[in-house]
Amino acid sequence: MNVYKLLGIRVRQKRKQLGFSQEQLSELCGISSAYIGIIERGHRKLSVDTLVKIANALNVNAGYLLRDSVNFDSSDLIEKTAYMLNDMDEDEIRYTYEIVSNTRKFINKKK
């Protein structure tokens, strides 16, 4: 599936989840409701400016809207997490470990 189709699906899902009509979203973005429909159907390329307006109106980041189309590299998150851990005291590290450990157990039970 092409990038614009996937983006459109994500925009429509989030818009509906928030209970917005296309008209309401278009007003928040300052673009026409017809253009919102075109975007949601993946029929037209949109500018970065429009993508940012839509993301802001839906209160999500652009990565959320593009997550089906962008390859994810976890190494950046691992590096950021290691940096945070280096700045913590022993108790904070223990608490963080417990949170991560329990979260992982919960996720594994869901599988």
Secondary structure, DSSP 4 states (H G I P E B T S, - for coil): --HHHHHHHHHHHHHHHHT--HHHHHHHHTS-HHHHHHHHHT-S---HHHHHHHHHHHTS-HHHHHTTTS---THHHHHHHHHHHHTS-HHHHHHHHHHHHHHHHHHHHH-
